[in-house]
Amino acid sequence: MPTFQYKALQADGSMAEGVLDASGRPEAFRQMEGLGLRPVSLSERADATSKNGSSPATRWGELGKISVRFNREKVSARDLENFTRLLSSLLAAGVPLSRALVILYREASKPAVGAKWKAIHDLVIDGMSLADAMAKFPDTFPRVYTAMVQAGETGGFLDVVLSQIADFQSREKELRSKVTSAMLYPCILFVLALGVLTFLLVFFIPRFQKLFTGFGGSLPLITQIIIGISNVVRSYGFFVAAGLVLGGFLLRNWFASEKGKRVWEGLVLRAPLVGPLVAQFAMARFCRMLGTLLGAGVPLVQGLNVARKSIGNQILVDAVSHSIGRVQEGARLGQSLADCKGLFPGSILEMVSVAEESGRLDGELVRIANVTEGDLDRQLKTAVAFAEPLMLFLIAGFIGTIFIGMLLPIFTLQQYIK
């Protein structure tokens, strides 16, 4: 009779490991449920063969192929949020992990999404932890997602962590929606401005150029510059556009590299208006995630290692990593985070220090995140409200400069005629 090795959650939330004899996986799951255990992983012992006669190594190879094949399929943010929230609800209701995954892949809205959930189910059934199975699909599950799931599995509160992840996803989606809708009008203005400028340079200015050439004489410098730009656009416009597209593609690939990403993130942090907003957003995510993990019972150092992955900016992540090292050496959290001056203002550090001394660090971190996110919302609205008139001013300036440059010679036409 095959022997199975299992890892499961006990009624008190602690993790249990052991072995049992069963005729197959369904029988093994029934035995675990009879013992009051909630299965996390179940794998057949290495010296046994699976039901279909293939060895575990062969099965792992097949699952690796599944991972590669479905890793190319994109899962929308909405599908991922639904998966996370429903999995949390099923686990909280006492449904075993394997059965919950079966429900999820059977009820998936799209075949490709269901196939990916099934691949995760198969990996878990064959002994892999849920976090490791999700890590096989980095395009779907970010690193911070898998890190939180790993913390939940280790601590025995996976359903709580998944619920918090779903809340994070909902907040980030709402924030992205606000930014997208707020920037829609300025982007439309920018596209319209490019269209107007292209029309002026290609169709409008050449007609004036013929008029000026017929009268002779010297043109004002601004008019000569505008006519020169018009000639370049008409004669080499295709090559200029192709060069800009190619340059943008190469620049994008360079910024995607490790070195380029750090350069870009450094430029963003030093930007006058954008930098402080990015730092505040990173701090809010870090505080909310750390507070949530501490409230769920995750140890401080482990919570810090998970929360730092949520920051997003590698420069800030490196700064926080140095602070984590100080915490591991015995320093207090507030004192350790003082080195990250670009991320944590002095007032925030003081709040963290006081909360740490009073033993309510988790609640205070969540409160700081709420206050910071509210402040960020107001700043974004102000920035967008400022961006719209600025965009209009720039558009009017470009078009006005062209009209002035083309009308200046008309005022001196009488001199050319004489």
N, C-alpha and C positions, 0 to 999 in steps of 0.2 A: 504494500500500500504506500502511495507517495507520502512524503513528509514535507510539510509546508512551514516556512518561517514567516512570522507575522510581526507587525508593529501596529499597535492600536491604542486608543485613548480609553482610560478607565472612567468610571462614573465620577470620580473626584477630579477629573481633568488631567491626571498624571499619565505619562506615557508608559506603556507596557510592551515588552518584547518576549517572544517565546516560540515554541514549535508545537505542531500538532499533526496527527495522522488523519488523513481523510482520503476518500476515493477520488475526489476532484475539488476544484475551486469552489463550486457552489456549496458542497458539503462543508468545506473549510469555513466559508463565510457563515453558514448556519451555526456551526459550533462556536464561532466567535461571538455571534449575537446571543447564543444561549448563555455565554459567560458574562454577558453585559458589557461587551467591548465594542467600541466603534472603530472599525478597520481604517487604518491609514495606508498600509501597504501589506501585500501578501505575495510571497515568492516561493516557488518550489525549490527545494534544496538542490544544490549544484550536482549532487550525485544521482539525481533522478531525471527522468525525461518528462516532457510535457505530454498532454493528452494526444496531440496529433503526431507524436513520435519524434518530434524534432528536439534537439538539445537546447538548453537555455542559451548557449552562444549563438545558435542559429536564429533563435527567436529574437535575441537582441539585435542581430544583424538586420532582420526584417523590420524591426521597429526603427532602426536607424534610417533605413530607406524611406519609411513612412515619414519620419521627421524631416528629411531633406525635401521630400516631394511636397508636403503640405506647408513647409516653412515659406514657400513662395506665394502661398495664398494670403491675401490681405484680409484682415478682420477689422471691421469698422470699430470706432470707439464706442458706438452705441451697443454693438453686439458684445464687446468685451465687458462693458458695464452691466449689461443684462446677465451675462454669464457669471460675473462676480457676485452680484446681488442674489441671484437665484441659488447659487451654490452655497452662499452664506446662510440663506433661509433654510435650505434642505438640511445642512449640517446642524443648525440650531434646533431643528425639529427632531433630531436624532436619527436621520437617515444616514446609513453608512456611506463613506466617501465613494466607494466603487459604484454603489447603486445610484448615488446622486449624479455621478458623471454619466452613467447610462441614461438617466432621465434627460440630462442636458443635451447630449448629442442626438438623442431621438427627437427632441423638441426644438432643435436648432432651426432658425428661420431660413437658412441657406444650406444647400448640400455641402459646399466647400467649408463652411463654418462647422457644420456637424461632423465632417470628416476630421477636422483638426481636433475637436473635442474628443472624438473617438480615439484618435492617436494618443492623446494625453491619458485617456482611460486605460488604453492597452499598456502604456508605459508604467502606470501606477500598479496595475494588476500584476505586472511581472516584477514587482519588487522595488521600483524606483519611487522615491518620495515625490509628492505633488510639486514641490518647489523645483526639484531637479527635472521633472518632466516638463514643466513650464519653461525652464531655462533652455530646452531644446528648440524653442520657438521665440527667439529674441525679438523678431519683428512684431510679435503679438503681445508678449509680456515683457515690459521694461525691466531693467535690473532692480529698480526699487520695488517693483511689484513682487518679483520672485524672492527678494530679500525679506519682505514683510511676511510672505507666505511661509518662508523657512522659519522665521521667528515664531509665527503662530503654531506651526507644527511642533516645534521644539517645546514651546510652553504649554501646549494643549488647549489653545484658545483660537483655533483656526477660523471658526465661524465669526468670532468677534473681529479678527483682523480683516477677513474678507469683507465684512460689512463696512469697516472703516475705509478700505481701499475703494469700495463702490462710492462712498461719500466723497472721497478725494477726487475720483474721476468725475463725479457730477459737478463739483465745484470748479474744477479746471475747465470742463466743457462750457459751463456758464460763463466763466471769465473769458475764454477764447471767443465765445459768441458775442460778448459785449465789445471786445476789442475789434472783432471783424465788422460788426454792424456800425461801430463808431467810425472806423476808417473807410467805410464804403464810399461815402460822399467825397472825401478828399481824393481818393483814388480815381473816382469818376472824373473829377475836375482835372486831375493830372493827365488822364488819357485824352480828354477833350482838348486840353492845352497843347499836347503833342500833335494832335490832328490839325489844330488851327495853325500852329507853327509850320508844320510840314506843308500845308496848303499855301501859306504865305511865301515860303522859301522856294517852292517848286512852280507855282502858277502866277502868283501876284507880282513878285519882285522882278522876274524876267521881263514883263511888259513895261515896267518903269525903267528898267535898264536900257531897253531900246530907245525910249524917249530921251533919256539922258545922253546916250551916245550920239544921237542926232544933233544935239546942240553943241557938243564939244565942251571944253573947259574942264576944270578940276572939280571933283566931287568932294564933299566933306568926308573926313576920316571915318565917321560912324557909318556913312552910306557905303563907302568902299569895303568896310569890313562885312556889312550885311550882304552886299552883292557877292563878295568872295565866298562867304558861307553858302549862299544860294548856288553858286557855280559848283562847289564841291558836292553839295547834296544832289544836284541834278546829274552831274557827271559820274560821281563815284558813290552815289547813295547806296547802291546794292552792296558794294564792297565794304563800305563803312558799317552797314547793318550787319553783314556777315562777320566782320571783325569784332563788333561789339558782342554778338551772340557767342562767338568762339571764345573771346576773352572772358565773358561771363561764365561760360561752361568750365573753362580751365580754372578760373578763380574759385568757383564753387567747389570743384574737386579738391583744390588745395586747402580750402577752409574745412573740408570734410576730413582731412588728415589730422593726425594728432597735433603736429606743430601748428598747422594753420588754424585749427580749432582754438588752440590756446591764444594765438594772436588775435583772432576775432573776438573771443570772449574778453580779452584784456581791453580791446578797443571799445566794446560795448560798455564795460564797467566804467571807462573813463569818459564816455559820452556825457555831455552836460545834463540833458534831461532824461535820457533813457537809462543811464547807469544807475542812478539812485532808485529808479523804479524796479529794475532787475534785481538789485540787491535786496530791496524790501520784499519782493515776491519770493526770492529764495529763502529769506529769513522766515517768512510766514509759513512756507511749506515745511521747513526744517522744524520749527517750533511745534506746529500742529502734529507732525508725524511722531516726533519724539515724545510729546505729551500723551498722545494716544497710546503709544507702545508702553510707556511707563505706567499709564493707568491700567493697562491690560496685564501688568505683571512682568514685563520684559526687563531684565537687568539693565542698568544704566549704560554700561559700555556696549552691550549688544544693541541696545536701542540707538545709541549714537552712531554705530557703524551702519545701521539700516537707514537712519534719518539723513545721514550725510549724502547718501546716494540720491536723495530726492532734490538736492539743491540744483543740479543741472549744470551749473558753471564749474568747470574743472578747477579753475583758479581758487574759487571759494571752497570747493571740496578739499583741496590740498591744505588750505588754511585750517579748516575744521579737523582734518586728519591729525594735524600737529596738536590741536587741542585735545583730541581723544587720547593721544599718547600721554599727555600730562594727567588726564583723569585716571588712566591706568596706573600711573605712578603714585596716585593718592591725592592729587590736587582736587579742589572743589570745581564744580562745573562752571560757575560764574567767573572764577579767576582764570580758568583755562580758556574760556571763550573770549577773554579780553584781548587776546592776540589777533582776533579776527575783527579789526576795527572797521573794515569796509563792509562787514556784514551785520555786526551787532553794535548799535549805539550804546553810549554809556548808560542811558536810562534803562534800556532793556537789560543790560548786564546787572544793574543794581536790583531790578525786579527778580531776575533769576537767582541772584545770591540770597535775597531775603526769602524767596519761596523755598530755596534749598534748605535754608536753616530751619524754616518752620515746618518742613515735611509735606508741603503741598506743591511740589514742583510740577507734577503732571497737570493739575488744573490751571496753574498759572501760565504754563507754556501754551495751552489751548486758548486761554483768554488773550494772551499776547497775539496769537495768530489771528483771532477774531478781530481784535482792534486794528491790527496791521492791515488785514484784508479790507476792512471798511475804509481805512485811510487810503489804501491803494485805489479803491473804487472811485473815491472822490478825486484823487490826483489824475486818474485816467480820464475822467470826464472833463476835468479842467484842461488837460493836455490836448484832448481832441477838440474841445471848443476853441482852443488857441490855434490849432493846426488848420482849421477851415478858413479863417480870415487870412492867415499867413499864406496858404495856398492860393487864395484869390489874389492877394497882393503880388505874389511872384508871377502868376499868370498875366495879370494886368501889366506888370513891369516888363515882361518879355515882349508881349504884343505891342505895348505902347512904345517901347524902344524901336521896334521895327518900323512902326508907322512914322515916328518922328524922324528916323533916319532916312526914310524914303520921301518924306514931305519937305525936308530941309532944302533939297536942291530946287524944288518947285518955287520956293520963295525968291530964288535968284535967277529964274528963267528969263526975266526981262533983261538982265545983264548979258546972258548968253545970246539972246535975240539981237541986241544992239551990236 
